Amino acid sequence: MSYSVNKTIDCKGLSCPMPIVRTKKAVEEIQPGQVLEVLATDPGSVADVKSWAQRTGHQFIGTQEDAGVFKHYIRKSDENELKPEKKHPHTITNEELQTKLQDKPVILDVREPMEYAFGHIPGAKLVPFGKLEEAIEELKTTHGEQEIHVICRTGNRSDIACQMLTEKGFQHVKNVVPGMAEWSGPVEKQ
């Protein structure tokens, strides 16, 4: 299958948030209607790139995988189709969450399974961002009225997850910032 690609960026070896940071910059450098190809090796980029494109109004064409490299395709939209990027308004710092750990708060870790296995907050429930949509009903049943603390590596993926949960009716959702990259509290490994 051949595509007419106008620009390709190489994000191989980079983890969240860098593929999205570079994607944003590259999209600014192409014309409306042109196609950007993003090459990435981070499995989380599959959900991240699609979600970013949908939230900003750009057309997500699709992703192909070839020998561990994800090739994401985005068509830049016209100015009148774009949406301003939003941030989830409710956050909690790593330190604030750490003081709540004795109360066994609901912590949702939206990183990839391998990231979670190498170190997560004790009691955190793993729901990779790419699987969050299909976990919504279970989460409503188990944690619908509770405060949910959503964490990822840097606060970016968890921000999008918080927005998604809020859109699905969850009322008490907080993004943990700056996330696991700077977490100094207790950690469990699998």
Secondary structure, 3 states (H helix, E strand, C coil): CCCCCCEEEEECCCCCCHHHHHHHHHHHCCCCCCEEEEEECCCCHHHHHHHHHHHHCCEEEEEEEECCEEEEEEECCCHHHCCCCCCCCCEEEHHHHHHHHHHCCEEEECCCHHHHHCCECCCCEECCHHHHHHHHHHHHHHHCCCCEEEECCCCHHHHHHHHHHHHCCCCCEEEEECCHHHCCCCCECC
